[in-house]
């Protein structure tokens, strides 16, 4: 059996997330259908991150096992010829049998994009969240420093998540601005379902609060999703990189 690793870019607008769901279009199903046509056999694909409905990716990683003798470059070219235009295979490589896109990953990195002006964008409406209030970048970065390190992030986990361990280690979390766009990037060993959007929404809610640091500490300690702010919309979020040990 060969083990093939794919790096994927996709617009998640038309999909109900990565993971297979009955009678709903998902990224996993779409890829598996194209792989089955290409290899003439059923294929099960594994994704590094189970992105939610409407979430995008610039660097999603996936792998699958196959007995097909198709040259590895043909997986990239063949899939790009078959897949819808909102899914692109950026690269395909053959990897050791033990490589697992999800469990071998050591870090994942997400970016949230905010259009910080009073009116939305017709062209980028599906990949950015229009937020009209002024964002104090320095203040946002101060708040996110409180999240660096290992914490129980239950308060930022989507209700109904099946993840048992809510502890994650955040290595980096920072905000910056370019023209009218504000970006939030965060890197961790793992993320709970809905975690990045919940953190984004909570920072935006408390950024002008005089006791924002106290509020954020209270939210972390509560271990209750109801304690945090509303989640930012899914369409502003993108999985931009998944890292592995060499």
Secondary structure, 3 states (H helix, E strand, C coil): CEEEEEEEEECHHHCCCCCCECCECCHHHHHHHHHHHHHCCCCCEEECCCCCCCCEEEEEEEEEEECCCCCHHHHHHHHHHHCCCCEEEEEEEEECCCCCCCCCEEEEEEEEEEECCCCCCCCCCCCCEECCCCCCHHHHHHHHHCCCEEEECHHHCCCCCCCCCCEEEEEEEEEEEECCEEEEEEEECCCCCCHHHHHHHHHHHHCCCCCHHHHHHHHHHHCCHHHCCCCCCHHHEEEEEEEECC
